[in-house]
């Protein structure tokens, strides 16, 4: 444990009463270094605590409690150490009470040396607030999944800063997060695929799916940071913080290409296809074609039951928009959609159709389109959202293609956004809906033909 060197050396006589005094002394830690120790005395109270502050004996002035001029100790350490000692004594003076013990003095020292720990004791950190945000969120399941993934990325970011970069005390708080820290998190998200290659042992236990590292698209990164801003704004609404750094950062507008969708003819090819030798694809086909005729979001589709069918209409309340526009959407069922429902007559689970996991559904849609020869080339933005590329429809189709097929084909027949939005569940002024309003060449020809 080492031995005391000399007598107790008072930094100054700080007294809340005539009998309360704080002293500073050294305790040998090694042959060349010592720990700075603190002693508090008052009447029957005599508390001694060894702090983690270490000095180099050869250069330390025990009388002035600072380093003598030397190049062997960094200028920053020479400047900071006396300030830390003074701060510990000042805090001890302010918080001393008759109940003071060694635990109190250790806490005083930790609060000064590790202020984020002191803050965290009285304020849940950002990760805790994200967890609370998820628990209280009552919107769409798809958005919940985005929040979960955001929380996992933020957790990995904290671990990376602590374990890889050695910032063992690193913690973000919604009350104090800065623009610089938000930008640093963004850089981390953009470069995590490279960090995974540099530190595979660190990331392996932290990834649920250990797929090959690949860069995220700019659109994905923008959406992650927009979610970060939304979360911080929620914290302010909940009065957890007055920090408006989210407004300073500003939500960005992702870059999207023009929507692609199946034509009515391509949808009918799927409906009429003989899939008797492919029963699994037949089920996917029925779900997808039904989806094309009702146009709801996939999260809403999976919640549908027979109770949602009333007088030949599909009725449901979109989960994504229920907070800003809580209204029931009514979609008249096309005869082909009704025919599909008749094939199943209800499922054991009570759902409208025998829905598959969304990942299975998406893969099945692509296999279905390829099997049925739906290979029309469509133009999409590449993964980074700047250059356009052409790919066959069966490579890029997904569950959302059904929703786009519903809206796109309706708009080609009746370009009335209010009427179509009443059946698609889009809110008024939706930026997403405006993307569906792409005017195709056929519509342009019809307009030109109308000119006298």
Order of alpha helices (4+ residues) and beta strands (2+ residues): beta-beta-beta-beta-beta-alpha-alpha-alpha-alpha-alpha-alpha-alpha-alpha-alpha-alpha-alpha-alpha-beta-beta-beta-alpha-alpha-beta-beta-alpha-alpha-alpha-alpha-alpha
